[in-house]
Amino acid sequence: MKGLAVLILLLALSRSIEHTEAQFDGECKFNKPLEPRPHSASVLDFGAVGDGETLNTLAFQNAIFYLKSFADKGGAQLYVPAGRWLTGSIKLTSHLTLFLEKEAVILGSKDYAHWDIVEALPSYGGGNNGTVDGQGSIWWEQFTAHSLNYTRPHLVEFVSSKDVVVSNLTFLNAPAWNIHPVYCSNVVVQNISVHSPANSPYTYGVVPDSSEHVCIENSNISMGHDAVVLKSGWDEYGISYGKPTSNVHVRGVRLQSFAGAGMAFGSEMSGGISNVLVEHVYLHDSLLGIELKTARGRGNFTGLSESPFTSICLSNITFSISSNPFTPWLCSDISGSSQNVSPEPCPELESSFSSTTSTCFALLHHPYSQVAVL
């Protein structure tokens, strides 16, 4: 049963989470502004048409191929003006800023033939409130009908990349995952909005996968399934490769999941996950708040070491707690306060709010009639 509640996680699951903020105080504090590129071009220069109907894959590919020549000269920027730019999958290049102007929308083609497999390279994504719309409904329908012959594409994927920045963009209707950095380092995702509707099956928001030094901040993510989920490899393949996800900082984000968790870990976690700092996060109207999940043969890890979770505010969240005799979850593992929550939470919780709850309440847009704070 989903109860209307607001919670602030001050300390959570102390058997799994150790507060070592003195050792790891977050990746986001080291963010550096992007330096302007000395060279630039517009997709219009390569024949792109922003009418929402003309396929512009070739125009984007030609523009990127041209700008690739400036990689050793300080890099270049590809400018996308206002309009609706239909395209299939495109391959970015190193030392490139893909800049979307306000009201610029990149539309993913609904034709399967336009989604070629490409290799990702270290790249930047940025803009002025532009939009990337995957138009994923056709993929969701095929997935639900079990009629796909291959896996669904991700909207944005970086593989074996470094120094990646994705900022000031809106991502809509991904066929599957939205932003997937895998085997990456120094990744910044900030000031973005990500949305997929409730009927989009297993759509994920931001998915750091076997990556390190990741900052996710100041963003609004609402997904069919998990909003932010950390992964590190699948089964024996992930164990063999052995690359963990580590040094991840999530702060100042609003997360919603219609059929999953606002913040999740796994279940692909064979490489391990560690050093995760989560703070000042608002999770709302979701099936689950924070979920740690795994499967037999994945990882052989216990808990998340050196990973403090602080000031986590949850509103209208289902709590589903399962324990086994070896790792019991007890009320004594948390601290905080509650008020007007049904059924009543742990008796150890105070019945009044402390000053630490003000940040949580400032995020809410509805009366605080039924509230719990943990």
C-alpha positions as CSV (number, residue, x, y, z in Angstrom):
1,M,0.0,0.0,0.0
2,K,1.3,3.4,-1.0
3,G,1.0,5.9,1.8
4,L,1.3,9.6,1.5
5,A,4.5,10.4,3.3
6,V,7.5,12.7,3.3
7,L,10.7,11.4,4.6
8,I,14.2,12.7,5.2
9,L,16.9,10.0,5.4
10,L,19.4,11.2,7.9
11,L,21.0,7.8,8.5
12,A,19.9,4.7,6.6
13,L,20.6,1.0,6.8
14,S,23.7,1.4,8.9
15,R,24.8,-2.2,8.4
16,S,25.1,-1.5,4.6
17,I,26.1,2.2,4.6
18,E,29.0,3.8,6.3
19,H,29.3,7.5,6.7
20,T,32.9,8.5,5.7
21,E,32.3,12.0,4.3
22,A,35.7,13.0,5.5
23,Q,37.2,10.6,3.1
24,F,34.8,11.1,0.1
25,D,33.0,14.4,-0.1
26,G,31.7,14.1,-3.6
27,E,32.6,14.5,-7.3
28,C,30.3,17.5,-8.0
29,K,32.5,19.9,-6.0
30,F,35.2,19.5,-8.6
31,N,33.1,20.5,-11.6
32,K,34.8,22.8,-14.1
33,P,32.9,25.0,-16.6
34,L,33.2,24.0,-20.2
35,E,35.7,26.0,-22.2
36,P,34.4,27.6,-25.4
37,R,35.3,25.8,-28.6
38,P,37.4,27.8,-31.1
39,H,35.6,26.3,-34.1
40,S,31.9,25.8,-34.8
41,A,29.4,24.9,-37.5
42,S,25.6,24.6,-37.8
43,V,23.7,21.6,-39.0
44,L,22.1,24.0,-41.5
45,D,25.5,24.2,-43.3
46,F,25.2,20.6,-44.1
47,G,21.6,20.6,-45.5
48,A,19.7,19.7,-42.4
49,V,16.0,20.6,-42.4
50,G,14.1,21.1,-39.1
51,D,10.6,20.3,-40.2
52,G,10.2,17.1,-38.1
53,E,9.8,15.0,-41.3
54,T,13.0,15.2,-43.3
55,L,15.6,12.6,-42.2
56,N,18.8,14.4,-41.2
57,T,21.1,11.5,-40.3
58,L,23.5,12.2,-43.2
59,A,23.6,15.9,-42.4
60,F,24.6,15.3,-38.8
61,Q,27.1,12.7,-39.8
62,N,28.7,15.0,-42.4
63,A,28.8,17.9,-39.9
64,I,30.5,15.7,-37.3
65,F,33.0,14.3,-39.8
66,Y,34.0,17.8,-40.8
67,L,34.3,19.0,-37.2
68,K,36.4,16.0,-36.3
69,S,39.3,17.6,-38.1
70,F,39.5,20.3,-35.3
71,A,40.0,17.7,-32.5
72,D,43.6,18.6,-32.1
73,K,42.9,22.4,-32.5
74,G,40.9,22.9,-29.4
75,G,37.8,21.1,-30.6
76,A,34.6,22.3,-32.2
77,Q,30.9,22.9,-31.6
78,L,28.0,21.7,-33.6
79,Y,25.1,24.1,-33.4
80,V,21.5,22.9,-33.7
81,P,19.1,25.8,-34.0
82,A,15.4,25.8,-33.1
83,G,13.4,23.3,-35.1
84,R,12.5,19.6,-35.1
85,W,15.4,17.6,-36.4
86,L,14.5,14.0,-37.3
87,T,17.5,11.6,-37.3
88,G,18.6,8.0,-36.9
89,S,21.5,7.0,-34.7
90,I,24.5,9.3,-35.1
91,K,28.1,8.8,-33.9
92,L,29.7,11.6,-32.1
93,T,33.5,12.4,-32.0
94,S,36.1,13.5,-29.5
95,H,36.4,17.1,-28.4
96,L,33.0,18.0,-29.7
97,T,30.2,20.1,-28.1
98,L,26.8,19.3,-29.4
99,F,24.8,22.5,-28.6
100,L,21.1,22.6,-28.9
101,E,19.4,26.0,-28.9
102,K,16.2,26.6,-27.0
103,E,13.3,25.0,-28.8
104,A,15.6,22.7,-30.8
105,V,14.4,19.2,-30.7
106,I,16.3,16.1,-32.0
107,L,13.8,13.5,-32.9
108,G,14.7,9.8,-33.0
109,S,13.3,8.1,-36.1
110,K,10.5,5.6,-35.6
111,D,12.0,3.4,-38.4
112,Y,14.1,0.5,-37.0
113,A,16.3,0.6,-40.1
114,H,17.5,4.1,-39.1
115,W,19.0,2.9,-35.8
116,D,22.4,1.6,-36.9
117,I,24.8,0.4,-34.2
118,V,27.6,2.9,-33.7
119,E,30.6,3.2,-31.4
120,A,30.6,6.0,-28.9
121,L,33.5,8.3,-28.2
122,P,34.4,10.9,-25.6
123,S,32.1,13.8,-26.3
124,Y,30.2,16.7,-24.7
125,G,26.5,17.3,-24.9
126,G,25.1,20.7,-24.0
127,G,22.7,23.3,-24.9
128,N,20.2,26.0,-24.0
129,N,17.1,23.9,-23.0
130,G,17.0,22.0,-26.2
131,T,15.3,18.5,-26.4
132,V,16.2,15.0,-27.5
133,D,13.1,13.0,-28.1
134,G,13.5,9.3,-28.7
135,Q,9.9,8.8,-29.8
136,G,10.1,5.4,-28.1
137,S,6.4,4.4,-28.1
138,I,6.9,2.0,-31.1
139,W,9.7,0.3,-29.2
140,W,7.6,0.0,-26.0
141,E,4.8,-1.6,-27.9
142,Q,7.1,-4.1,-29.5
143,F,8.8,-4.9,-26.2
144,T,5.5,-5.5,-24.5
145,A,4.3,-7.7,-27.3
146,H,7.6,-9.7,-27.1
147,S,8.1,-9.2,-30.8
148,L,11.6,-7.6,-30.8
149,N,14.5,-9.5,-32.4
150,Y,17.1,-7.4,-30.6
151,T,17.4,-5.2,-27.6
152,R,16.1,-1.6,-27.6
153,P,18.5,1.3,-28.3
154,H,19.5,3.7,-25.6
155,L,19.0,7.4,-26.3
156,V,22.5,8.6,-25.4
157,E,25.4,6.2,-24.7
158,F,29.1,6.9,-24.0
159,V,31.5,3.9,-24.1
160,S,35.1,4.0,-22.8
161,S,34.9,7.8,-22.7
162,K,36.3,10.4,-20.4
163,D,35.6,14.0,-19.6
164,V,31.9,13.8,-20.6
165,V,29.5,16.6,-19.8
166,V,25.7,16.5,-20.5
167,S,23.9,19.6,-19.4
168,N,20.9,22.0,-20.0
169,L,18.9,19.5,-22.1
170,T,15.6,17.7,-21.9
171,F,15.4,14.0,-22.8
172,L,12.1,12.5,-23.7
173,N,10.6,9.0,-24.5
174,A,13.8,6.9,-24.7
175,P,13.3,3.5,-26.3
176,A,15.0,2.1,-23.2
177,W,17.7,3.9,-21.2
178,N,18.3,7.7,-21.5
179,I,21.9,8.4,-20.6
180,H,24.2,5.4,-20.3
181,P,27.9,6.1,-19.6
182,V,29.7,2.7,-19.5
183,Y,33.4,2.2,-18.8
184,C,33.7,6.0,-18.5
185,S,35.4,8.4,-16.1
186,N,34.9,12.1,-15.2
187,V,31.2,12.3,-16.2
188,V,29.0,15.3,-15.3
189,V,25.2,15.2,-15.8
190,Q,23.7,18.4,-14.6
191,N,20.7,20.7,-15.1
192,I,18.7,18.2,-17.3
193,S,15.1,17.0,-17.4
194,V,14.4,13.4,-18.3
195,H,10.9,12.0,-18.8
196,S,9.2,8.9,-20.0
197,P,5.5,8.1,-19.3
198,A,4.2,5.5,-16.8
199,N,3.5,3.0,-19.6
200,S,7.0,2.9,-20.9
201,P,8.4,-0.5,-19.8
202,Y,11.8,-0.6,-18.1
203,T,12.9,2.9,-19.2
204,Y,15.7,4.2,-17.0
205,G,17.0,7.8,-16.6
206,V,20.7,8.1,-15.8
207,V,22.6,4.8,-15.7
208,P,26.3,5.0,-14.7
209,D,27.7,1.5,-15.6
210,S,31.2,0.4,-14.6
211,S,32.1,4.1,-14.5
212,E,34.0,6.3,-12.0
213,H,34.1,9.9,-10.9
214,V,30.4,10.7,-11.8
215,C,28.4,13.7,-10.8
216,I,24.6,13.9,-11.2
217,E,23.1,17.1,-9.9
218,N,20.4,19.7,-10.2
219,S,18.1,17.6,-12.4
220,N,14.5,16.4,-12.7
221,I,14.0,12.8,-13.7
222,S,10.7,11.0,-14.1
223,M,10.7,7.5,-15.6
224,G,8.7,4.4,-16.2
225,H,11.2,2.4,-14.2
226,D,14.3,3.4,-12.3
227,A,15.2,7.1,-12.4
228,V,18.9,6.9,-11.4
229,V,20.4,3.4,-11.3
230,L,24.0,2.4,-10.8
231,K,25.3,-0.8,-12.5
232,S,28.7,-2.5,-12.9
233,G,28.5,-5.4,-15.3
234,W,26.4,-8.5,-15.9
235,D,26.9,-12.0,-14.5
236,E,30.2,-13.7,-15.3
237,Y,31.1,-11.1,-18.0
238,G,31.0,-8.4,-15.4
239,I,33.0,-10.5,-12.9
240,S,35.6,-11.3,-15.6
241,Y,36.0,-7.6,-16.6
242,G,36.0,-6.5,-13.0
243,K,35.3,-2.8,-13.4
244,P,33.3,-1.2,-10.5
245,T,31.2,1.9,-10.4
246,S,32.8,4.2,-7.9
247,N,33.1,7.7,-6.7
248,V,29.6,8.8,-7.6
249,H,27.9,11.9,-6.3
250,V,24.2,12.5,-6.6
251,R,22.8,15.7,-5.2
252,G,20.0,18.2,-5.7
253,V,17.8,16.0,-7.9
254,R,14.1,15.2,-8.0
255,L,13.4,11.6,-8.9
256,Q,10.2,9.8,-9.8
257,S,9.6,6.2,-10.9
258,F,6.2,4.9,-11.8
259,A,7.1,1.1,-11.7
260,G,10.6,1.0,-10.1
261,A,12.7,3.0,-7.8
262,G,13.7,6.6,-7.7
263,M,17.3,5.5,-6.8
264,A,18.5,2.0,-7.5
265,F,21.6,-0.1,-7.4
266,G,21.9,-3.2,-9.7
267,S,20.8,-5.7,-10.4
268,E,23.8,-5.8,-12.8
269,M,26.5,-5.2,-10.2
270,S,29.1,-7.9,-10.8
271,G,32.0,-5.4,-10.8
272,G,30.9,-3.9,-7.5
273,I,29.7,-0.4,-6.4
274,S,31.4,1.8,-3.8
275,N,32.0,5.4,-2.7
276,V,28.5,6.7,-3.5
277,L,27.5,10.0,-1.9
278,V,23.8,10.8,-2.2
279,E,22.5,14.0,-0.6
280,H,19.6,16.5,-0.8
281,V,17.5,14.3,-3.1
282,Y,13.7,14.4,-3.3
283,L,12.0,11.1,-4.4
284,H,8.3,11.4,-5.0
285,D,5.2,9.5,-6.2
286,S,7.2,6.3,-6.9
287,L,6.7,2.6,-6.4
288,L,9.9,2.4,-4.4
289,G,12.2,5.0,-2.9
290,I,15.7,3.5,-2.8
291,E,16.3,-0.1,-3.9
292,L,19.4,-2.3,-3.7
293,K,18.9,-5.3,-6.0
294,T,21.1,-8.1,-7.2
295,A,20.8,-11.7,-8.5
296,R,22.5,-15.0,-7.9
297,G,26.0,-15.0,-9.4
298,R,26.3,-11.2,-9.5
299,G,29.1,-9.6,-7.5
300,N,29.6,-11.4,-4.1
301,F,29.5,-8.0,-2.4
302,T,27.8,-7.0,0.8
303,G,26.3,-3.6,1.1
304,L,27.8,-0.3,-0.1
305,S,31.0,0.7,1.6
306,E,31.9,4.3,2.2
307,S,28.5,5.5,0.9
308,P,26.7,8.0,3.0
309,F,23.0,8.9,2.2
310,T,21.9,12.1,3.8
311,S,19.0,14.5,3.6
312,I,16.8,12.2,1.4
313,C,13.2,13.4,1.2
314,L,10.6,10.8,0.2
315,S,6.9,11.7,-0.6
316,N,4.2,9.2,-1.5
317,I,6.5,6.2,-1.6
318,T,5.9,2.5,-1.0
319,F,8.1,0.8,1.5
320,S,8.7,-2.8,0.8
321,I,11.3,-4.3,3.2
322,S,12.5,-7.9,2.9
323,S,15.1,-9.3,5.3
324,N,16.8,-12.6,5.7
325,P,18.3,-14.0,9.0
326,F,21.8,-13.0,7.9
327,T,21.2,-9.3,7.1
328,P,18.3,-8.1,9.3
329,W,16.9,-4.6,8.7
330,L,16.0,-3.0,12.1
331,C,14.4,0.2,13.2
332,S,17.5,1.0,15.1
333,D,19.4,1.3,11.8
334,I,17.7,4.6,11.1
335,S,17.1,7.9,12.9
336,G,14.7,10.8,12.3
337,S,11.1,11.8,12.9
338,S,7.6,11.1,11.6
339,Q,4.1,12.5,11.9
340,N,0.6,11.4,10.7
341,V,1.9,8.3,8.9
342,S,-0.2,5.2,8.6
343,P,0.7,2.5,9.5
344,E,2.9,3.9,12.2
345,P,6.6,3.7,11.5
346,C,9.3,2.5,13.9
347,P,8.7,3.7,17.5
348,E,12.3,4.9,17.7
349,L,11.4,7.8,15.4
350,E,10.6,11.1,17.0
351,S,7.1,12.5,16.6
352,S,8.2,16.1,15.8
353,F,10.3,17.6,13.1
354,S,13.8,19.0,13.5
355,S,15.3,21.9,11.7
356,T,16.9,19.5,9.2
357,T,13.5,18.9,7.6
358,S,13.2,22.4,6.2
359,T,15.2,21.6,3.1
360,C,12.8,18.7,2.4
361,F,9.6,20.7,2.8
362,A,10.9,23.5,0.6
363,L,10.8,21.0,-2.3
364,L,7.2,20.0,-1.8
365,H,4.1,21.6,-3.6
366,H,1.4,20.0,-1.5
367,P,0.2,20.3,2.1
368,Y,2.3,18.4,4.7
369,S,-0.7,16.5,6.0
370,Q,0.8,13.1,6.3
371,V,4.6,13.2,6.8
372,A,7.3,10.9,8.0
373,V,10.9,11.8,8.4
374,L,13.7,9.2,8.6
